[in-house]
Amino acid sequence: MDPETLKMLLGITGTDKDLLIKFTIEDVTETILNYCHLSALPGSLINTAYRMAIDLYRNECLGSANATQGPVSSISEGDTTTSWRAGDTTFTSGLLKNYRSQLNRYRCMSWI
């Protein structure tokens, strides 16, 4: 996966987020390789990997110093009250679930 391509897909310019982009690429690659029991990312999974990286980057709010807030649980308009649910710590496994059908085609058996 090319960091410049991922930056372009995310609409990022400049170099201030390069470390976050590198981490995202490495994390997605590691997730795919571990799930499929592969030693290298097949070329036919590159687009899937980019989509996973985009989802991971956007949903994990990488680079944010504050803990991410979860989805909105309630909104009141009079005196403006907004309540947040706790952050979703299972996003990475949910991310894998969203792409499992594509990844299963490349999954190999592994003996532990």
N, C-alpha and C positions, 0 to 999 in steps of 0.2 A: 504494500500500500504506500502511496506517495503522500507525504504530508502536505505538499502544495495543492494536490487535488482535493484532499479533505478540507483544507482551509477555504478553497474556492467553493466547495459544496455548502460549507457553513456560512459563507459570506464574510469570512475573516480576512482582513488585510494587515500587513505589517508583520512584525516578528515577535511581538510581545506575548503571544499565546503559543509560541512554538513548542515549549515544554509540555503544555497541556495537550496539544495535538499529538505529540510524540507518545505521551502516556496513554492517550485514548487509543491510538493505533496499536500499541503494544498490548494493552488490556484486551481489546477485541480479538487480536490475533491469538493471544494466549487462550482466551475463552473458546474460540473455534477449534484450535489445535487440541486442547484438552478434551473437549466434548467429542470430537470426531476421532481422537486417538491417532492423530497424524503428526508427522515431523515437519511438514511444510504446508503452507497455505496453497491449495490448488488455484490456478488462475481462474477457473470457473466460479470460484466463491468470492472473487474480489468485489463485485458489486454488492453482494450480500454483506461483506465485511464493511464496506463504506456505509451502507445503510445502518448497520449496527453501531458503527462509530458515531454517526450523526445522532442517532437516538440516545446513545450513552452520553455524549457530550452535552446535549440539550437537557436531558432529564436529570442528570446528576449535578447540573450547574457547576461544572468544574471551574476552578479558579475563584469561586466565591468564598470569601472569608467567613461569611455567615452560614450557619447550618440551614439547609434548604427547608422551606416550609412545605408541608404536604398540601394536598388539594384543599380548596375552600370547603368548609363544612356548613357554614351559614353566613348569610349577609343580611343586615338590617339597614334600611335606608334612613329612617329617622335617627339622627345623631350618629350615623355612619358607623356601624359595628361590623367587623369582619372576623370570623373565627376560622382557624386553620386546623386541619387534622394533622396528626403527627406525621413526620416524614416517612416515606415508604422506603424501608431498608431492603426490600426484596426486589428492587428494580432490576438488578443484574440478572437474577434468575428469570424474571418476567421478560427481560430482553431476549434471553435465550429461548424462552417459550415462543415468542413471536416469530422466531426464525428457525425453529426446530424442524419444520417440514423441509426447508431447503438444506439444512445441515445433515439431516438423517440420510440423505442420499450419499454422503461422503463418510459416514460413520463406519469405523472398523471395529471388529471385536478386539477386546484387550483382556489379557490375563494379568491379574494383579497378584 
